[in-house]
Amino acid sequence: MIDLYTWVTPNGRKVSIALEEMELPYEVHAVDIGKDEQFKPEFLKISPNNRIPAIVDRDNGLSLMESGAILIYLADKTGKFLPKDGVKRYPVIEWLMWQMGGPGPMLGQAHHFLKFNKGKAPYAEERYGKEAQRLYGVLDRRLAQHQYVADDYSIADMAIWPWISRYEWQEIDWTNFPNVKRWYLDIAKRPAVQRGYHVPAKVGEIPIP
């Protein structure tokens, strides 16, 4: 049994989608970041960086923060969606790290300036809007040659997809990224993704371009 501490954000949805795809039993603990629940002392014991998601594995007592580390752990635990070794393992890790260093922080900034603070910082809007377009271009070129980012569906796709699901906040024109659109819609059809998207609560349907 996995205890999942999460909220309705792209980072949180990565792990709930993975747990559903891997068919691992888990119990959800909602951490409402709008109410600063991530700063509660009991949560800080599990996630010292006061960020969701975090997990505790009841099988061994291990607690983990950081979604990328959690995804690798769960994949290794189950033997699913991440090759155990060899040359096929590292492209998955490569694209997982790309998400952690690119779409995660950069699209998060795009949300802040383009969605929630529109008109307050034109320079920042331009900077992060352009970076969103650049990142979509990187992903589109990759997906022009691969069905999924590392050939087989993997934890890398599970990490990237929830960030792309907020394409409206990023002011994306889908005509420029047909390969990303194909990939996004393909993953959106997966029953486990549909279940994981609505953890810990349903706040709307999966956006469909």
C-alpha positions in Angstrom: 0.0 0.0 0.0 1.3 3.5 -1.0 0.2 6.6 0.9 0.0 9.4 -1.7 0.1 13.0 -0.6 -1.1 15.1 -3.5 -3.2 17.9 -4.9 -4.8 18.7 -8.3 -1.7 20.0 -10.1 0.4 18.6 -12.9 3.1 17.4 -10.5 0.5 15.7 -8.4 -1.2 14.0 -11.3 2.0 12.5 -12.5 2.1 10.1 -9.6 -1.6 9.3 -9.3 -1.6 8.4 -13.1 1.5 6.2 -12.5 -0.1 4.5 -9.5 -3.2 3.8 -11.6 -1.2 2.6 -14.6 0.9 0.3 -12.4 -2.2 -1.0 -10.6 -0.7 -0.4 -7.2 -3.0 0.0 -4.2 -2.8 3.4 -2.7 -4.5 5.7 -0.2 -4.9 9.4 -1.1 -4.2 12.2 1.4 -5.2 15.5 -0.1 -2.8 18.4 0.7 -4.7 21.6 -0.2 -1.9 24.0 -1.3 -4.4 26.8 -1.6 -4.8 26.6 2.2 -1.0 26.2 2.8 -1.5 22.6 4.1 1.9 21.8 2.6 3.5 23.7 5.5 2.0 21.6 8.2 4.6 19.9 10.4 3.3 16.4 9.8 3.6 16.9 6.0 7.1 18.4 6.3 8.3 15.2 7.9 7.5 13.4 4.7 8.3 16.2 2.2 11.0 18.5 3.7 10.7 20.8 0.7 7.0 21.4 1.5 5.9 20.4 -2.0 3.5 17.8 -3.3 3.5 15.0 -4.3 5.1 12.8 -1.7 4.6 9.1 -0.9 5.1 6.7 1.9 5.5 3.0 1.0 3.9 1.0 3.8 5.8 -2.1 2.7 9.1 -0.7 3.9 8.4 2.7 5.5 10.2 4.6 2.8 9.1 8.2 2.3 9.9 10.1 -0.9 9.4 13.6 -2.2 10.1 14.9 -5.7 7.9 13.5 -8.4 10.7 12.3 -10.6 12.3 10.2 -7.9 8.9 8.8 -7.0 8.2 7.7 -10.5 11.5 5.9 -10.8 10.9 4.2 -7.5 7.4 3.1 -8.4 8.6 1.8 -11.8 11.5 -0.1 -10.3 9.2 -1.5 -7.5 6.7 -2.8 -10.1 9.0 -3.5 -13.0 6.7 -1.5 -15.2 7.1 1.5 -17.6 10.9 1.8 -17.1 13.3 -0.8 -18.4 15.5 -2.3 -15.6 18.8 -1.8 -17.4 20.4 -1.4 -20.8 20.2 1.2 -23.4 16.4 1.4 -23.3 16.4 2.6 -19.7 18.3 5.8 -20.2 16.1 7.5 -22.8 13.2 7.2 -20.4 15.3 8.8 -17.7 16.6 11.4 -20.2 13.0 12.6 -21.0 11.9 12.4 -17.4 14.8 14.8 -16.5 13.8 17.0 -19.4 10.4 17.4 -17.9 11.8 18.1 -14.5 14.2 20.7 -15.8 12.1 22.2 -18.6 8.3 21.9 -18.8 7.9 21.7 -15.1 9.5 24.9 -13.9 9.1 26.9 -17.2 5.5 26.1 -17.9 4.8 26.7 -14.2 6.2 30.2 -14.7 4.1 30.6 -17.9 1.0 29.8 -15.8 1.9 32.4 -13.2 2.4 35.2 -15.7 0.1 34.3 -18.6 -2.8 32.9 -16.6 -2.8 34.4 -13.1 -1.0 37.7 -13.5 -1.9 38.7 -17.1 -0.8 42.3 -17.9 1.4 42.8 -14.8 4.8 41.8 -16.3 5.0 42.0 -20.1 8.6 41.0 -20.1 8.0 37.9 -18.1 4.9 37.1 -20.2 7.0 37.3 -23.4 9.9 35.3 -21.9 7.9 32.4 -20.6 5.5 32.4 -23.4 8.4 32.0 -25.9 9.9 29.3 -23.7 6.6 27.4 -23.7 6.6 27.5 -27.5 10.2 26.3 -27.6 9.6 23.4 -25.3 6.5 22.3 -27.3 8.7 22.5 -30.4 11.3 20.2 -28.8 8.6 17.7 -27.9 6.9 17.9 -31.3 10.1 17.1 -33.1 10.8 14.2 -30.8 7.3 12.8 -31.3 7.5 13.2 -35.1 9.9 10.2 -34.9 8.5 8.3 -31.9 5.1 7.2 -30.8 6.0 8.0 -27.2 8.9 10.1 -26.0 11.1 7.0 -25.4 9.4 4.7 -27.9 7.4 2.6 -25.4 4.9 4.3 -23.1 6.7 5.1 -19.9 7.0 7.2 -16.8 8.5 9.9 -19.0 5.2 10.3 -20.8 3.3 10.2 -17.5 5.5 13.0 -16.2 5.2 15.3 -19.3 1.5 14.7 -20.2 -0.1 16.5 -17.1 1.8 19.7 -17.9 0.6 19.6 -21.5 -2.9 19.2 -20.3 -2.8 22.8 -19.2 -2.1 24.0 -22.8 -4.8 26.7 -22.5 -2.9 28.4 -19.7 0.2 28.3 -21.9 -1.6 29.9 -24.9 -0.7 27.1 -27.3 -1.8 27.0 -30.9 -2.2 23.3 -31.7 -1.7 23.8 -35.4 2.0 24.4 -34.7 2.4 21.1 -32.8 0.5 18.3 -34.6 2.7 15.5 -33.2 2.2 16.7 -29.6 -1.5 16.8 -30.2 -1.6 13.2 -31.5 0.4 12.0 -28.5 -1.7 14.0 -26.0 -5.0 12.7 -27.3 -3.7 9.1 -27.4 -2.7 9.3 -23.8 -5.9 11.0 -22.8 -7.8 8.0 -23.9 -6.1 5.6 -21.4 -8.5 4.6 -18.6 -5.7 4.8 -16.0 -4.9 8.3 -17.1 -8.5 9.3 -16.8 -8.7 7.9 -13.3 -5.4 9.4 -12.2 -6.3 12.8 -13.5 -9.1 13.2 -11.0 -7.0 12.5 -7.9 -7.5 13.7 -5.2 -10.7 15.4 -6.5 -12.5 16.0 -9.8 -12.3 19.7 -10.6 -13.1 19.4 -14.3 -12.9 17.2 -17.3 -9.6 16.4 -19.1 -9.1 19.3 -21.6 -9.4 18.1 -25.1 -8.2 20.3 -28.0 
